[in-house]
């Protein structure tokens, strides 16, 4: 094989985290479309940014316009979609970056794949909302299309969603505001990202 990784010659993760004054973490928000994943990630990132933290968001829809544009929503392609997102998140966290992933991640095997690649760097958040509630919100008009059978493999309808058995945090957006959800999330990860700089 003609592949020769050069990781040993690069600056190490500790060097990057010392520079940033924070620890890297991957905060992976999973849940149905419209449950509030991206909105919570965005709100939490803005708070961290105001506090001088270096962050990024890997949004499933955004990545499907570029990196994952060639993937469908079949079972095989969904798994590859998650694998690619995870590998990108792995690079970011190795640089000390607080990385939010907002992706439906509908099945246990998808989350197991992410956990296997990220290990203790992964903080799994289940953004909980029922199909019926997300259908009422229908912020992207996807549920209406699914009802007209215009979308194949739609999660929660044609495609199954398996709620995480033991997420690190569950946020029920049917009973909590986005603002409160963001603060609850940040409190949950506070000690995981702190080094020498105050949070």
C-alpha positions in Angstrom: 0.0 0.0 0.0 1.4 3.4 -1.0 -0.1 5.4 1.9 2.3 6.7 4.5 0.5 8.8 7.2 2.5 11.7 8.6 0.6 12.3 11.8 3.7 11.8 14.0 5.4 14.8 12.5 2.5 17.2 12.9 1.9 19.5 15.8 -0.1 17.5 18.4 -3.6 18.0 19.7 -2.3 19.3 23.0 -0.4 22.0 21.2 -3.6 23.2 19.5 -5.6 23.0 22.7 -3.0 25.0 24.6 -3.1 27.7 21.9 -6.9 27.9 22.0 -7.3 27.5 25.8 -10.0 24.9 25.3 -10.5 21.2 24.8 -12.0 19.9 21.6 -15.2 18.0 21.7 -17.8 16.7 19.2 -21.3 17.6 20.3 -23.5 15.4 18.1 -27.2 16.4 17.9 -29.4 13.7 16.5 -33.2 13.7 16.1 -36.0 14.0 13.5 -36.0 16.7 10.9 -37.5 19.8 12.5 -36.8 18.7 16.0 -34.5 21.7 16.6 -31.0 20.3 16.1 -29.5 23.0 14.0 -31.3 25.8 15.9 -29.9 24.6 19.2 -26.4 24.1 17.7 -26.5 27.6 16.3 -27.7 29.2 19.5 -25.0 27.3 21.6 -22.3 28.2 19.1 -23.2 31.9 19.3 -22.9 31.9 23.1 -19.5 30.2 23.0 -18.3 32.6 20.3 -19.2 35.5 22.5 -17.2 33.8 25.3 -14.1 33.6 23.0 -14.4 29.9 22.2 -13.4 28.5 18.8 -16.3 26.5 17.3 -17.7 25.1 14.1 -21.0 23.5 13.0 -21.2 20.5 10.7 -24.8 20.6 9.5 -26.2 17.6 7.7 -28.1 19.6 5.1 -25.2 21.9 4.4 -22.8 19.0 3.9 -25.2 17.3 1.4 -24.7 20.4 -0.9 -20.9 19.7 -1.1 -19.0 16.9 0.6 -22.0 14.5 0.5 -23.8 15.8 -2.6 -23.4 12.5 -4.4 -25.2 10.5 -1.6 -28.8 9.5 -1.6 -31.0 8.7 1.4 -30.7 4.9 1.0 -29.5 2.9 4.0 -26.1 2.4 2.4 -25.6 6.1 1.6 -26.9 7.2 5.0 -24.2 5.2 6.6 -21.6 6.7 4.3 -23.0 10.1 5.0 -22.4 9.6 8.7 -19.0 8.1 8.2 -17.9 11.2 6.2 -19.3 13.6 8.7 -17.6 11.7 11.5 -14.2 11.8 9.8 -14.4 15.5 9.3 -15.5 16.0 12.9 -12.5 13.8 13.9 -10.1 16.2 12.1 -11.7 19.2 13.8 -11.7 17.8 17.3 -8.0 16.8 16.9 -7.3 20.6 16.4 -9.0 21.5 19.7 -12.2 22.8 18.0 -15.6 22.6 19.7 -17.5 20.9 16.9 -21.3 20.7 16.7 -22.8 18.1 14.4 -26.4 18.5 13.5 -27.5 15.4 11.6 -30.6 13.2 11.9 -28.5 10.1 12.4 -31.5 7.8 12.5 -30.2 4.5 13.5 -28.2 2.9 16.3 -25.6 1.6 13.8 -25.0 5.2 12.6 -24.3 6.4 16.1 -22.2 3.3 16.9 -20.1 4.2 13.9 -19.6 7.7 15.1 -18.8 6.5 18.6 -16.3 4.0 17.3 -14.4 6.7 15.4 -14.6 9.5 18.0 -14.5 7.6 21.3 -14.6 9.8 24.3 -14.6 12.9 22.2 -18.2 12.3 21.3 -21.0 13.9 23.4 -24.3 12.5 22.1 -27.4 14.7 22.4 -30.8 13.4 21.5 -33.0 16.3 20.4 -36.4 14.8 21.1 -39.7 15.7 19.4 -42.4 13.5 18.0 -43.1 13.0 14.3 -46.5 14.7 14.9 -44.9 17.8 16.5 -42.2 18.1 13.8 -44.9 17.7 11.2 -46.8 20.6 12.7 -43.6 22.8 12.6 -42.6 21.6 9.2 -40.1 24.4 8.9 -38.6 23.2 5.6 -41.9 21.9 4.1 -40.5 18.4 4.1 -43.3 16.8 6.0 -45.9 18.1 3.5 -43.9 16.6 0.7 -43.6 13.3 2.6 -47.4 13.2 3.1 -47.7 13.6 -0.7 -45.2 10.8 -1.2 -42.8 13.1 -2.9 -39.8 12.1 -0.7 -38.5 8.6 -0.6 -37.0 7.2 2.6 -38.3 10.1 4.8 -37.2 9.5 8.3 -40.1 8.7 10.7 -42.4 7.8 7.8 -40.8 5.5 5.3 -37.4 5.4 7.0 -37.2 4.4 10.7 -35.8 6.5 13.5 -34.3 4.6 16.4 -34.1 6.9 19.5 -30.7 6.6 21.2 -30.7 4.2 24.1 -28.3 6.1 26.3 -27.5 9.5 25.0 -25.3 11.8 27.1 -28.1 14.3 27.1 -31.8 14.4 26.0 -33.4 17.7 25.1 -37.1 17.6 24.6 -38.0 20.6 22.4 -41.7 20.0 23.0 -41.3 21.2 26.6 -38.3 23.5 26.5 -37.4 26.7 24.6 -34.4 26.9 22.3 -32.7 29.4 24.6 -33.1 27.1 27.6 -32.0 24.1 25.5 -28.8 25.9 24.4 -27.9 26.8 28.0 -28.7 23.2 29.2 -26.4 21.9 26.5 -23.6 24.3 27.4 -23.9 23.5 31.1 -23.6 19.8 30.3 -20.3 20.2 28.3 -18.9 23.1 30.4 -16.3 21.0 32.3 -15.4 19.0 29.2 -14.0 21.9 27.3 -12.4 24.0 30.0 -8.6 24.1 30.3 -6.9 27.2 31.7 -9.3 29.8 30.5 -12.5 30.5 32.4 -15.8 29.5 30.7 
